[in-house]
Each structure stands twice: as C-alpha cells, then as structure tokens.
C-alpha cells in the first residue's frame, strides 16, 4: 500500500530566514554547521553566491515559496542578503486583499498631493 505524505510549504515549517539560511548553507557554503553570517551580509560582496548562484536561488525561492518571480525583480534590493530576500518573499506572499483597498482609497481620496 502506498502512503502519501503531504509536505507543508517551506514557510510553514519555520521562519523564512531559517529556511533561507539552511538552503544557502547547504547549497552554496556546503556547510552543515549553519550560516555563519549576519542576515544583512551581502551575498555578492562577500562572494557567497555568484551570478549563476543567484539564478539557482531564484529557482529555489520560486519553487519553495510558490511565487512567480519576474526578471525585473531579480535585483540586489531583493536578493542580496537573507534579510532582503525574506522581506521580498513576505511581500510576494502577502494576501492579495491589500491591493484593492489601496486602489479604492486612492480613488475616493485622490492622490493625497
């Protein structure tokens, strides 16, 4: 008899930062002793991840967090540290209900200028 085990999305099993640290440690640092840097450390400036590594990271983030990433979103502001990447993932996975509220507010109250 086959038994199927449902795997929870990455973000449910721990914090986004923990998931990112674990993935980067294992796949880029080849370390099982954890992520020895601060969450604000630049991946590129420290040489932790090169341009091909960024593409691998983009693919993993897209799959692990079930988000679509547009090419123009692959920037240092979004992908160059654990903190920046976690913030980007949170923005991408935020409930979609916020957008109509902002649109309605702008329409009824003007642009606020």
N, C-alpha and C positions, 0 to 999 in steps of 0.2 A: 504494500500500500504506500502510495506517495504521500508525503506530508509537506505542505507548503507553509513556509514561514514568512509572514509579512514583515518586511523591513521598514521601519519608520524612516522618514526623511532625515537627512543629516542634522538639520537644525533642531529637530525634536530631541535627539539623543544627547545633546549637550549644547553649550553656548556656541555661537558661530565662531567666536575667537578660538575656542578649544578645538573645533573641527579644523579650522584653518591651520593652526599651529601643528596639529598632528599630521595633516596631509603634507605640509611643507617640510616638516622634519623628516618624514619617511621618504618622500619622493624627490626632494631637492638636496637636503642635507645628509641623507642616508644615515640618519641617526635614530636610535631607539631611546635616547636619553632625553628627548624633548627638544623644545625650541628655546635656545639659549639667548635670544634677543628680546628686546622690548617690543611691544606691539606697534610702536611707532617707527621702528627701524625700516629704512628704505631697502626693499629687496634688490633694486638695481644698484644703488650706490654702494651697498655692502657686497655686491657680487653674489648674492644668494640665488638669484634667478636671472637668467639671460633672456634674450628676446624669444627664443624657442620655448623656454620655460614658461614665459608669460602666456604663450598660446596654449600650452598644456594646462596651465592654471585656469585659463578662461574656459576650456572644455570641461574640466572637472567641476568648476563652480556652476556652470550651466546645468550639468547633469545632477550634481549632488543637491543643489538647492532648487532645481526645477524652474530655472529662469532663462529667458531668452536674452542674450547679450548682443547688442548691436555693435558693429565695428567702431563707431564713433564713441562708444562708452569705454573702450579699452584704452584708458589713459592712466597716467601716473596718479592723478587725483582719485581714481577709483581702485587701482590695482597695485599700488607700490608699497603697501605695508599691511600688516594684519588689521590695524585699526581702520585704515581707509577701505580695505576690501570688505570688512564686516559692516561698515556703515553703508557701503554700496549695496550689499546683499540685503540689508534691512530696508533700504529704500525700494529696492526691486520687489521685495516680498511683502511690502506694506499693503494693507487692504485697499482695494480699488475705490472704496466708497469716498475717500477723501477728495478725489478729483472733481466729482460733480458738485460737492459742497463749495469748493473754491470757485468753480465756474459760476455757480448760482450767486455767490457773494459778489463776484466781480460784476455780474450783470445787473444786480439790484442796487449795488452801492457805488457803481462806477469804478474807475481805476485807482481811486484814492490819491490822486495827484492834485 
